[in-house]
Amino acid sequence: MILLTRINGTPLAMNTAHVLWVEKTPDTVITLINGDRIRVREGLDEVVHAFRRNRSRILDAEDAVTSAIATEVSRGQEEDEAGEPVEDEVQDGRTEA
């Protein structure tokens, strides 16, 4: 979500996933995927910058979760004497550790 201000001064929190495009006409107008149009006080460059910051935060959070999952998975693996992960053995179509 990004925080913007409607033309009338009302604060607005917008889910960027619902935005189809943003244009300057001369006001900044945001068109949503459902066809609604919202005029905001912020300029086009400021809105685009807010979208980029928002997307960057989302990607950083995804990376952190992926990294945490990988760490937990690697901690759960058995290791041989050399410290290498031990592969699971498959017997009769069933996986056994």
C-alpha positions in Angstrom: 0.0 0.0 0.0 1.1 3.5 -0.7 -0.1 6.7 1.0 -1.4 9.5 -1.3 -3.7 12.5 -1.0 -6.9 13.0 -3.1 -7.3 16.4 -4.8 -9.8 17.4 -2.0 -7.1 16.7 0.7 -8.5 13.4 1.9 -5.7 10.9 2.7 -5.8 7.7 0.7 -4.0 4.3 1.1 -3.8 2.5 -2.3 -3.1 -1.1 -3.1 -0.7 -0.8 -6.0 -1.7 -4.2 -7.3 -5.0 -2.6 -8.4 -3.5 0.1 -10.5 -3.7 -0.1 -14.3 -1.9 3.2 -15.1 -1.0 6.6 -13.9 -1.2 9.7 -16.1 -0.7 13.5 -15.8 -3.6 15.4 -17.4 -2.6 18.1 -15.8 -3.6 16.5 -12.5 -2.2 13.1 -11.6 -4.9 10.6 -12.4 -4.7 6.9 -11.3 -6.8 4.4 -13.2 -7.6 1.2 -11.4 -8.2 -2.2 -13.0 -11.9 -1.9 -12.3 -12.0 1.4 -14.3 -12.3 3.8 -11.4 -10.2 6.9 -11.7 -8.7 8.8 -8.7 -7.1 12.2 -8.9 -4.3 12.8 -6.4 -2.3 15.9 -5.4 1.1 14.1 -5.7 2.9 14.5 -9.0 3.4 11.7 -11.5 7.1 11.3 -10.6 6.3 11.1 -6.9 3.6 8.5 -7.4 5.9 6.4 -9.6 8.6 6.7 -7.0 6.2 5.5 -4.3 5.2 2.5 -6.4 8.8 1.6 -6.9 9.6 1.9 -3.1 6.5 -0.3 -2.4 7.5 -2.9 -4.9 11.1 -2.9 -3.5 9.8 -3.5 0.0 7.7 -6.4 -1.2 10.6 -8.0 -3.0 12.9 -7.5 0.0 10.3 -9.2 2.3 10.0 -12.1 -0.2 13.7 -12.5 -0.2 13.9 -12.5 3.6 11.1 -15.2 3.8 12.8 -17.4 1.1 16.1 -17.1 2.9 14.6 -18.0 6.3 12.9 -21.0 4.8 16.1 -22.2 3.1 18.0 -21.8 6.4 15.4 -23.8 8.3 15.4 -26.6 5.6 19.2 -26.8 5.7 19.1 -27.1 9.5 16.8 -30.0 9.3 19.0 -32.0 6.9 21.2 -34.8 8.2 24.9 -34.5 7.5 27.6 -37.2 7.0 31.0 -37.2 8.6 32.3 -34.6 6.1 29.4 -32.2 6.8 27.7 -32.9 3.5 23.9 -33.3 3.4 22.7 -36.9 3.4 20.3 -37.8 0.6 17.0 -39.4 1.5 16.8 -43.1 0.5 13.8 -44.2 -1.6 12.5 -47.8 -0.9 9.4 -49.3 -2.3 8.2 -45.9 -3.5 8.4 -44.3 0.0 11.0 -41.7 1.0 12.8 -42.4 4.3 15.4 -40.3 6.0 
